[in-house]
Amino acid sequence: MTVRLNPAELAVRLNARWKQGLPALAWQVLADCNAYARDDTGALIRSSRGASDLGQGRLAWSTPYARRVYYTGTPSRLHNPAASLRWCEKAKAARLTAWRSQAARILGGGDP
């Protein structure tokens, strides 16, 4: 039996799968991050939906205060009891395994 691998073809196929699946993965990561974001008026979370480029896997929060409240202060937990500083790091700590599994499925593999 002979097995021949074409690395260029493999790279093209993986890239195509990644481009197709990345928006769904980015949407999931965004939702998971927003689960820990401050939610006093809803503006911060709403801003992420418009400012993020899911097709490129780029997440962003575009309020003038987003950077400041990501790193400093005391998050109000009135509207979101899970609110935290550095909300994406908090989501990553809780959900990284699930994100990796979703990425593996996108690329045609099973769970890592």
N, CA, C and O atoms as CSV, one atom per row, in Angstrom:
chain,resi,resn,atom,element,x,y,z
A,1,MET,N,N,0.843,-1.163,0.000
A,1,MET,CA,C,0.000,0.000,0.000
A,1,MET,C,C,0.897,1.239,0.000
A,1,MET,O,O,1.912,1.285,0.695
A,2,THR,N,N,0.515,2.216,-0.773
A,2,THR,CA,C,1.258,3.459,-0.868
A,2,THR,C,C,0.348,4.610,-0.463
A,2,THR,O,O,-0.789,4.719,-0.921
A,3,VAL,N,N,0.866,5.448,0.392
A,3,VAL,CA,C,0.121,6.632,0.810
A,3,VAL,C,C,0.899,7.848,0.340
A,3,VAL,O,O,2.093,7.990,0.603
A,4,ARG,N,N,0.203,8.707,-0.352
A,4,ARG,CA,C,0.837,9.929,-0.843
A,4,ARG,C,C,0.119,11.129,-0.245
A,4,ARG,O,O,-1.105,11.244,-0.301
A,5,LEU,N,N,0.893,11.983,0.307
A,5,LEU,CA,C,0.342,13.204,0.871
A,5,LEU,C,C,0.751,14.386,0.013
A,5,LEU,O,O,1.899,14.500,-0.418
A,6,ASN,N,N,-0.188,15.238,-0.216
A,6,ASN,CA,C,0.079,16.467,-0.941
A,6,ASN,C,C,-0.085,17.618,0.056
A,6,ASN,O,O,-1.202,18.084,0.281
A,7,PRO,N,N,1.008,18.076,0.647
A,7,PRO,CA,C,0.906,19.119,1.677
A,7,PRO,C,C,0.199,20.384,1.190
A,7,PRO,O,O,-0.535,21.013,1.952
A,8,ALA,N,N,0.411,20.753,-0.055
A,8,ALA,CA,C,-0.224,21.965,-0.571
A,8,ALA,C,C,-1.738,21.795,-0.619
A,8,ALA,O,O,-2.480,22.705,-0.250
A,9,GLU,N,N,-2.191,20.641,-1.068
A,9,GLU,CA,C,-3.632,20.379,-1.135
A,9,GLU,C,C,-4.237,20.317,0.271
A,9,GLU,O,O,-5.332,20.825,0.513
A,10,LEU,N,N,-3.517,19.696,1.175
A,10,LEU,CA,C,-3.979,19.616,2.558
A,10,LEU,C,C,-4.123,21.013,3.160
A,10,LEU,O,O,-5.108,21.307,3.836
A,11,ALA,N,N,-3.148,21.857,2.913
A,11,ALA,CA,C,-3.198,23.225,3.439
A,11,ALA,C,C,-4.391,23.986,2.865
A,11,ALA,O,O,-5.054,24.733,3.584
A,12,VAL,N,N,-4.666,23.801,1.579
A,12,VAL,CA,C,-5.802,24.474,0.942
A,12,VAL,C,C,-7.109,24.004,1.572
A,12,VAL,O,O,-7.983,24.818,1.872
A,13,ARG,N,N,-7.243,22.703,1.772
A,13,ARG,CA,C,-8.477,22.156,2.358
A,13,ARG,C,C,-8.673,22.621,3.799
A,13,ARG,O,O,-9.776,23.003,4.190
A,14,LEU,N,N,-7.596,22.587,4.584
A,14,LEU,CA,C,-7.710,23.031,5.972
A,14,LEU,C,C,-8.044,24.519,6.045
A,14,LEU,O,O,-8.849,24.940,6.875
A,15,ASN,N,N,-7.426,25.304,5.179
A,15,ASN,CA,C,-7.701,26.738,5.148
A,15,ASN,C,C,-9.159,27.004,4.786
A,15,ASN,O,O,-9.799,27.870,5.382
A,16,ALA,N,N,-9.683,26.267,3.819
A,16,ALA,CA,C,-11.083,26.439,3.421
A,16,ALA,C,C,-12.023,26.070,4.569
A,16,ALA,O,O,-12.992,26.780,4.835
A,17,ARG,N,N,-11.737,24.974,5.237
A,17,ARG,CA,C,-12.571,24.575,6.384
A,17,ARG,C,C,-12.514,25.628,7.484
A,17,ARG,O,O,-13.532,25.977,8.081
A,18,TRP,N,N,-11.307,26.128,7.740
A,18,TRP,CA,C,-11.139,27.117,8.800
A,18,TRP,C,C,-11.923,28.386,8.485
A,18,TRP,O,O,-12.608,28.926,9.354
A,19,LYS,N,N,-11.824,28.866,7.233
A,19,LYS,CA,C,-12.544,30.080,6.838
A,19,LYS,C,C,-14.050,29.891,6.958
A,19,LYS,O,O,-14.770,30.822,7.317
A,20,GLN,N,N,-14.520,28.696,6.661
A,20,GLN,CA,C,-15.952,28.416,6.739
A,20,GLN,C,C,-16.420,28.332,8.197
A,20,GLN,O,O,-17.508,28.804,8.524
A,21,GLY,N,N,-15.623,27.747,9.051
A,21,GLY,CA,C,-16.036,27.526,10.430
A,21,GLY,C,C,-15.671,28.616,11.418
A,21,GLY,O,O,-16.242,28.681,12.506
A,22,LEU,N,N,-14.729,29.475,11.055
A,22,LEU,CA,C,-14.254,30.498,11.985
A,22,LEU,C,C,-15.352,31.435,12.483
A,22,LEU,O,O,-15.373,31.736,13.676
A,23,PRO,N,N,-16.266,31.913,11.635
A,23,PRO,CA,C,-17.300,32.810,12.166
A,23,PRO,C,C,-18.126,32.184,13.290
A,23,PRO,O,O,-18.447,32.862,14.266
A,24,ALA,N,N,-18.469,30.919,13.168
A,24,ALA,CA,C,-19.247,30.259,14.223
A,24,ALA,C,C,-18.428,30.127,15.504
A,24,ALA,O,O,-18.950,30.335,16.600
A,25,LEU,N,N,-17.165,29.786,15.372
A,25,LEU,CA,C,-16.295,29.684,16.544
A,25,LEU,C,C,-16.123,31.057,17.196
A,25,LEU,O,O,-16.205,31.183,18.418
A,26,ALA,N,N,-15.888,32.074,16.385
A,26,ALA,CA,C,-15.717,33.429,16.920
A,26,ALA,C,C,-16.995,33.901,17.616
A,26,ALA,O,O,-16.933,34.555,18.657
A,27,TRP,N,N,-18.149,33.570,17.039
A,27,TRP,CA,C,-19.427,33.939,17.661
A,27,TRP,C,C,-19.555,33.269,19.032
A,27,TRP,O,O,-20.007,33.898,19.989
A,28,GLN,N,N,-19.164,32.014,19.129
A,28,GLN,CA,C,-19.234,31.301,20.406
A,28,GLN,C,C,-18.290,31.917,21.432
A,28,GLN,O,O,-18.658,32.099,22.593
A,29,VAL,N,N,-17.077,32.235,21.002
A,29,VAL,CA,C,-16.109,32.862,21.910
A,29,VAL,C,C,-16.638,34.225,22.365
A,29,VAL,O,O,-16.531,34.573,23.541
A,30,LEU,N,N,-17.207,34.991,21.438
A,30,LEU,CA,C,-17.772,36.297,21.784
A,30,LEU,C,C,-18.894,36.145,22.813
A,30,LEU,O,O,-18.945,36.883,23.796
A,31,ALA,N,N,-19.787,35.189,22.583
A,31,ALA,CA,C,-20.887,34.959,23.529
A,31,ALA,C,C,-20.350,34.550,24.896
A,31,ALA,O,O,-20.847,35.003,25.927
A,32,ASP,N,N,-19.337,33.696,24.898
A,32,ASP,CA,C,-18.752,33.257,26.163
A,32,ASP,C,C,-18.063,34.418,26.885
A,32,ASP,O,O,-18.162,34.535,28.107
A,33,CYS,N,N,-17.370,35.268,26.139
A,33,CYS,CA,C,-16.732,36.439,26.756
A,33,CYS,C,C,-17.791,37.390,27.311
A,33,CYS,O,O,-17.659,37.887,28.429
A,34,ASN,N,N,-18.834,37.639,26.531
A,34,ASN,CA,C,-19.876,38.563,26.970
A,34,ASN,C,C,-20.628,38.056,28.197
A,34,ASN,O,O,-21.244,38.844,28.913
A,35,ALA,N,N,-20.582,36.761,28.443
A,35,ALA,CA,C,-21.219,36.213,29.643
A,35,ALA,C,C,-20.547,36.737,30.911
A,35,ALA,O,O,-21.136,36.685,31.991
A,36,TYR,N,N,-19.312,37.243,30.783
A,36,TYR,CA,C,-18.570,37.778,31.929
A,36,TYR,C,C,-18.357,39.293,31.835
A,36,TYR,O,O,-17.707,39.883,32.698
A,37,ALA,N,N,-18.904,39.921,30.788
A,37,ALA,CA,C,-18.719,41.360,30.594
A,37,ALA,C,C,-19.677,42.153,31.481
A,37,ALA,O,O,-20.727,41.659,31.892
A,38,ARG,N,N,-19.290,43.378,31.760
A,38,ARG,CA,C,-20.176,44.274,32.505
A,38,ARG,C,C,-21.426,44.530,31.669
A,38,ARG,O,O,-21.365,44.602,30.442
A,39,ASP,N,N,-22.546,44.663,32.346
A,39,ASP,CA,C,-23.809,44.840,31.629
A,39,ASP,C,C,-24.684,45.864,32.339
A,39,ASP,O,O,-25.842,45.585,32.653
A,40,ASP,N,N,-24.141,47.037,32.590
A,40,ASP,CA,C,-24.916,48.067,33.282
A,40,ASP,C,C,-26.065,48.573,32.412
A,40,ASP,O,O,-27.208,48.634,32.864
A,41,THR,N,N,-25.760,48.935,31.161
A,41,THR,CA,C,-26.793,49.449,30.252
A,41,THR,C,C,-26.970,48.560,29.033
A,41,THR,O,O,-27.923,48.740,28.275
A,42,GLY,N,N,-26.084,47.619,28.834
A,42,GLY,CA,C,-26.124,46.759,27.656
A,42,GLY,C,C,-25.297,47.290,26.496
A,42,GLY,O,O,-25.077,46.580,25.514
A,43,ALA,N,N,-24.833,48.545,26.600
A,43,ALA,CA,C,-24.096,49.161,25.492
A,43,ALA,C,C,-22.774,48.457,25.212
A,43,ALA,O,O,-22.399,48.283,24.053
A,44,LEU,N,N,-22.074,48.054,26.252
A,44,LEU,CA,C,-20.774,47.402,26.064
A,44,LEU,C,C,-20.932,46.105,25.276
A,44,LEU,O,O,-20.205,45.870,24.311
A,45,ILE,N,N,-21.861,45.280,25.678
A,45,ILE,CA,C,-22.077,43.999,24.995
A,45,ILE,C,C,-22.602,44.233,23.582
A,45,ILE,O,O,-22.161,43.572,22.642
A,46,ARG,N,N,-23.535,45.163,23.423
A,46,ARG,CA,C,-24.047,45.470,22.075
A,46,ARG,C,C,-22.924,45.936,21.163
A,46,ARG,O,O,-22.899,45.595,19.980
A,47,SER,N,N,-21.992,46.715,21.708
A,47,SER,CA,C,-20.903,47.243,20.878
A,47,SER,C,C,-20.042,46.118,20.310
A,47,SER,O,O,-19.481,46.250,19.221
A,48,SER,N,N,-19.938,45.024,21.038
A,48,SER,CA,C,-19.089,43.919,20.568
A,48,SER,C,C,-19.666,43.251,19.331
A,48,SER,O,O,-18.922,42.727,18.502
A,49,ARG,N,N,-20.963,43.267,19.203
A,49,ARG,CA,C,-21.598,42.612,18.051
A,49,ARG,C,C,-21.337,43.374,16.762
A,49,ARG,O,O,-21.206,42.772,15.697
A,50,GLY,N,N,-21.263,44.687,16.855
A,50,GLY,CA,C,-20.996,45.491,15.666
A,50,GLY,C,C,-19.516,45.688,15.382
A,50,GLY,O,O,-19.115,45.813,14.225
A,51,ALA,N,N,-18.707,45.717,16.425
A,51,ALA,CA,C,-17.279,46.018,16.259
A,51,ALA,C,C,-16.442,44.796,15.918
A,51,ALA,O,O,-15.334,44.931,15.398
A,52,SER,N,N,-16.952,43.614,16.203
A,52,SER,CA,C,-16.176,42.390,15.967
A,52,SER,C,C,-16.237,41.984,14.504
A,52,SER,O,O,-17.245,42.205,13.833
A,53,ASP,N,N,-15.170,41.398,14.017
A,53,ASP,CA,C,-15.108,40.840,12.663
A,53,ASP,C,C,-15.002,39.325,12.814
A,53,ASP,O,O,-13.905,38.772,12.887
A,54,LEU,N,N,-16.156,38.665,12.858
A,54,LEU,CA,C,-16.185,37.232,13.137
A,54,LEU,C,C,-15.509,36.420,12.042
A,54,LEU,O,O,-14.913,35.382,12.327
A,55,GLY,N,N,-15.590,36.867,10.813
A,55,GLY,CA,C,-14.954,36.161,9.708
A,55,GLY,C,C,-13.441,36.117,9.820
A,55,GLY,O,O,-12.796,35.211,9.292
A,56,GLN,N,N,-12.879,37.100,10.510
A,56,GLN,CA,C,-11.435,37.147,10.738
A,56,GLN,C,C,-11.067,36.667,12.140
A,56,GLN,O,O,-9.888,36.598,12.487
A,57,GLY,N,N,-12.079,36.337,12.944
A,57,GLY,CA,C,-11.812,35.898,14.307
A,57,GLY,C,C,-11.377,37.036,15.216
A,57,GLY,O,O,-10.714,36.803,16.227
A,58,ARG,N,N,-11.741,38.260,14.871
A,58,ARG,CA,C,-11.337,39.440,15.646
A,58,ARG,C,C,-12.515,39.905,16.491
A,58,ARG,O,O,-13.565,40.264,15.958
A,59,LEU,N,N,-12.338,39.898,17.799
A,59,LEU,CA,C,-13.375,40.351,18.714
A,59,LEU,C,C,-13.004,41.725,19.240
A,59,LEU,O,O,-11.841,41.980,19.551
A,60,ALA,N,N,-13.988,42.613,19.340
A,60,ALA,CA,C,-13.725,43.971,19.806
A,60,ALA,C,C,-14.957,44.516,20.523
A,60,ALA,O,O,-16.088,44.129,20.230
A,61,TRP,N,N,-14.715,45.409,21.453
A,61,TRP,CA,C,-15.761,46.143,22.163
A,61,TRP,C,C,-15.463,47.605,21.905
A,61,TRP,O,O,-14.359,48.067,22.192
A,62,SER,N,N,-16.434,48.350,21.364
A,62,SER,CA,C,-16.105,49.673,20.826
A,62,SER,C,C,-16.642,50.852,21.630
A,62,SER,O,O,-16.680,51.965,21.105
A,63,THR,N,N,-17.048,50.660,22.850
A,63,THR,CA,C,-17.449,51.823,23.642
A,63,THR,C,C,-16.196,52.599,24.056
A,63,THR,O,O,-15.112,52.023,24.142
A,64,PRO,N,N,-16.341,53.897,24.310
A,64,PRO,CA,C,-15.168,54.684,24.706
A,64,PRO,C,C,-14.512,54.191,26.001
A,64,PRO,O,O,-13.331,54.444,26.239
A,65,TYR,N,N,-15.271,53.501,26.816
A,65,TYR,CA,C,-14.767,53.065,28.121
A,65,TYR,C,C,-14.393,51.586,28.164
A,65,TYR,O,O,-14.001,51.095,29.223
A,66,ALA,N,N,-14.496,50.873,27.074
A,66,ALA,CA,C,-14.299,49.415,27.073
A,66,ALA,C,C,-12.927,49.011,27.611
A,66,ALA,O,O,-12.836,48.124,28.460
A,67,ARG,N,N,-11.881,49.636,27.137
A,67,ARG,CA,C,-10.530,49.265,27.584
A,67,ARG,C,C,-10.366,49.514,29.087
A,67,ARG,O,O,-9.812,48.682,29.806
A,68,ARG,N,N,-10.848,50.655,29.545
A,68,ARG,CA,C,-10.704,50.992,30.968
A,68,ARG,C,C,-11.428,49.983,31.856
A,68,ARG,O,O,-10.863,49.507,32.841
A,69,VAL,N,N,-12.680,49.652,31.515
A,69,VAL,CA,C,-13.436,48.747,32.391
A,69,VAL,C,C,-13.013,47.291,32.229
A,69,VAL,O,O,-13.347,46.452,33.066
A,70,TYR,N,N,-12.279,46.983,31.158
A,70,TYR,CA,C,-11.751,45.623,31.006
A,70,TYR,C,C,-10.682,45.361,32.071
A,70,TYR,O,O,-10.599,44.267,32.629
A,71,TYR,N,N,-9.874,46.376,32.337
A,71,TYR,CA,C,-8.723,46.203,33.228
A,71,TYR,C,C,-8.900,46.762,34.642
A,71,TYR,O,O,-8.236,46.298,35.569
A,72,THR,N,N,-9.780,47.747,34.824
A,72,THR,CA,C,-9.830,48.428,36.123
A,72,THR,C,C,-11.247,48.550,36.661
A,72,THR,O,O,-12.226,48.352,35.942
A,73,GLY,N,N,-11.327,48.874,37.915
A,73,GLY,CA,C,-12.609,49.134,38.553
A,73,GLY,C,C,-13.193,47.899,39.217
A,73,GLY,O,O,-12.550,46.854,39.323
A,74,THR,N,N,-14.410,48.054,39.651
A,74,THR,CA,C,-15.152,46.957,40.266
A,74,THR,C,C,-16.416,46.751,39.453
A,74,THR,O,O,-17.289,47.619,39.461
A,75,PRO,N,N,-16.545,45.634,38.754
A,75,PRO,CA,C,-17.724,45.418,37.912
A,75,PRO,C,C,-19.005,45.338,38.743
A,75,PRO,O,O,-19.066,44.636,39.752
A,76,SER,N,N,-20.011,46.062,38.303
A,76,SER,CA,C,-21.324,45.946,38.928
A,76,SER,C,C,-21.905,44.584,38.560
A,76,SER,O,O,-21.846,44.167,37.403
A,77,ARG,N,N,-22.449,43.914,39.527
A,77,ARG,CA,C,-23.054,42.605,39.276
A,77,ARG,C,C,-24.579,42.674,39.357
A,77,ARG,O,O,-25.248,41.648,39.476
A,78,LEU,N,N,-25.119,43.883,39.290
A,78,LEU,CA,C,-26.557,44.074,39.380
A,78,LEU,C,C,-27.282,43.387,38.221
A,78,LEU,O,O,-28.265,42.678,38.438
A,79,HIS,N,N,-26.805,43.594,36.997
A,79,HIS,CA,C,-27.441,43.013,35.811
A,79,HIS,C,C,-26.785,41.718,35.364
A,79,HIS,O,O,-27.425,40.891,34.715
A,80,ASN,N,N,-25.525,41.534,35.701
A,80,ASN,CA,C,-24.807,40.312,35.337
A,80,ASN,C,C,-24.000,39.836,36.544
A,80,ASN,O,O,-22.914,40.352,36.806
A,81,PRO,N,N,-24.524,38.859,37.277
A,81,PRO,CA,C,-23.828,38.380,38.473
A,81,PRO,C,C,-22.447,37.790,38.191
A,81,PRO,O,O,-21.627,37.674,39.103
A,82,ALA,N,N,-22.183,37.417,36.943
A,82,ALA,CA,C,-20.889,36.830,36.588
A,82,ALA,C,C,-19.890,37.867,36.085
A,82,ALA,O,O,-18.776,37.508,35.705
A,83,ALA,N,N,-20.266,39.149,36.075
A,83,ALA,CA,C,-19.400,40.203,35.542
A,83,ALA,C,C,-18.034,40.180,36.215
A,83,ALA,O,O,-17.910,39.954,37.419
A,84,SER,N,N,-17.006,40.423,35.392
A,84,SER,CA,C,-15.636,40.309,35.874
A,84,SER,C,C,-14.736,41.276,35.120
A,84,SER,O,O,-15.032,41.657,33.988
A,85,LEU,N,N,-13.640,41.668,35.752
A,85,LEU,CA,C,-12.576,42.329,35.004
A,85,LEU,C,C,-11.999,41.302,34.034
A,85,LEU,O,O,-12.132,40.097,34.251
A,86,ARG,N,N,-11.369,41.769,32.980
A,86,ARG,CA,C,-10.716,40.887,31.996
A,86,ARG,C,C,-11.637,39.719,31.631
A,86,ARG,O,O,-11.268,38.551,31.752
A,87,TRP,N,N,-12.842,40.068,31.184
A,87,TRP,CA,C,-13.885,39.073,30.963
A,87,TRP,C,C,-13.517,38.015,29.935
A,87,TRP,O,O,-14.001,36.887,30.030
A,88,CYS,N,N,-12.687,38.333,28.965
A,88,CYS,CA,C,-12.282,37.296,27.995
A,88,CYS,C,C,-11.325,36.286,28.624
A,88,CYS,O,O,-11.375,35.098,28.305
A,89,GLU,N,N,-10.465,36.750,29.509
A,89,GLU,CA,C,-9.583,35.811,30.204
A,89,GLU,C,C,-10.390,34.887,31.109
A,89,GLU,O,O,-10.070,33.706,31.243
A,90,LYS,N,N,-11.428,35.420,31.722
A,90,LYS,CA,C,-12.307,34.612,32.571
A,90,LYS,C,C,-13.016,33.554,31.714
A,90,LYS,O,O,-13.105,32.392,32.111
A,91,ALA,N,N,-13.515,33.955,30.549
A,91,ALA,CA,C,-14.175,33.011,29.647
A,91,ALA,C,C,-13.189,31.962,29.148
A,91,ALA,O,O,-13.528,30.783,29.054
A,92,LYS,N,N,-11.984,32.383,28.832
A,92,LYS,CA,C,-10.955,31.448,28.362
A,92,LYS,C,C,-10.663,30.394,29.416
A,92,LYS,O,O,-10.540,29.212,29.092
A,93,ALA,N,N,-10.551,30.802,30.665
A,93,ALA,CA,C,-10.279,29.850,31.745
A,93,ALA,C,C,-11.404,28.827,31.875
A,93,ALA,O,O,-11.163,27.666,32.204
A,94,ALA,N,N,-12.624,29.264,31.616
A,94,ALA,CA,C,-13.777,28.380,31.773
A,94,ALA,C,C,-14.081,27.555,30.528
A,94,ALA,O,O,-14.594,26.442,30.642
A,95,ARG,N,N,-13.772,28.079,29.332
A,95,ARG,CA,C,-14.286,27.476,28.100
A,95,ARG,C,C,-13.235,27.056,27.081
A,95,ARG,O,O,-13.600,26.600,25.998
A,96,LEU,N,N,-11.948,27.189,27.383
A,96,LEU,CA,C,-10.907,26.893,26.395
A,96,LEU,C,C,-11.017,25.480,25.837
A,96,LEU,O,O,-10.836,25.282,24.635
A,97,THR,N,N,-11.303,24.513,26.665
A,97,THR,CA,C,-11.419,23.131,26.186
A,97,THR,C,C,-12.538,23.012,25.160
A,97,THR,O,O,-12.372,22.335,24.145
A,98,ALA,N,N,-13.660,23.649,25.404
A,98,ALA,CA,C,-14.777,23.615,24.455
A,98,ALA,C,C,-14.407,24.323,23.157
A,98,ALA,O,O,-14.775,23.860,22.078
A,99,TRP,N,N,-13.685,25.439,23.246
A,99,TRP,CA,C,-13.259,26.157,22.039
A,99,TRP,C,C,-12.314,25.299,21.210
A,99,TRP,O,O,-12.419,25.261,19.985
A,100,ARG,N,N,-11.398,24.615,21.873
A,100,ARG,CA,C,-10.469,23.741,21.149
A,100,ARG,C,C,-11.216,22.596,20.474
A,100,ARG,O,O,-10.890,22.219,19.348
A,101,SER,N,N,-12.203,22.049,21.146
A,101,SER,CA,C,-12.994,20.965,20.554
A,101,SER,C,C,-13.732,21.450,19.320
A,101,SER,O,O,-13.774,20.757,18.303
A,102,GLN,N,N,-14.318,22.645,19.405
A,102,GLN,CA,C,-15.023,23.200,18.258
A,102,GLN,C,C,-14.055,23.454,17.108
A,102,GLN,O,O,-14.393,23.185,15.955
A,103,ALA,N,N,-12.873,23.959,17.392
A,103,ALA,CA,C,-11.868,24.188,16.347
A,103,ALA,C,C,-11.452,22.874,15.703
A,103,ALA,O,O,-11.285,22.813,14.485
A,104,ALA,N,N,-11.282,21.828,16.494
A,104,ALA,CA,C,-10.906,20.519,15.949
A,104,ALA,C,C,-12.000,19.992,15.031
A,104,ALA,O,O,-11.704,19.426,13.978
A,105,ARG,N,N,-13.257,20.170,15.415
A,105,ARG,CA,C,-14.367,19.719,14.559
A,105,ARG,C,C,-14.397,20.505,13.251
A,105,ARG,O,O,-14.665,19.939,12.191
A,106,ILE,N,N,-14.125,21.799,13.323
A,106,ILE,CA,C,-14.090,22.627,12.116
A,106,ILE,C,C,-13.058,22.090,11.131
A,106,ILE,O,O,-13.306,22.037,9.927
A,107,LEU,N,N,-11.910,21.696,11.648
A,107,LEU,CA,C,-10.823,21.224,10.786
A,107,LEU,C,C,-10.978,19.765,10.379
A,107,LEU,O,O,-10.119,19.208,9.695
A,108,GLY,N,N,-12.070,19.153,10.799
A,108,GLY,CA,C,-12.352,17.794,10.340
A,108,GLY,C,C,-11.902,16.709,11.279
A,108,GLY,O,O,-11.948,15.529,10.932
A,109,GLY,N,N,-11.472,17.081,12.448
A,109,GLY,CA,C,-11.049,16.089,13.425
A,109,GLY,C,C,-12.085,15.945,14.512
A,109,GLY,O,O,-13.118,16.614,14.499
A,110,GLY,N,N,-11.805,15.085,15.432
A,110,GLY,CA,C,-12.676,14.937,16.584
A,110,GLY,C,C,-12.189,15.829,17.697
A,110,GLY,O,O,-11.399,16.748,17.479
A,111,ASP,N,N,-12.661,15.554,18.873
A,111,ASP,CA,C,-12.203,16.306,20.035
A,111,ASP,C,C,-10.723,16.024,20.263
A,111,ASP,O,O,-10.266,14.892,20.102
A,112,PRO,N,N,-9.971,17.072,20.642
A,112,PRO,CA,C,-8.531,16.878,20.862
A,112,PRO,C,C,-8.245,16.007,22.069
A,112,PRO,O,O,-7.083,15.752,22.384
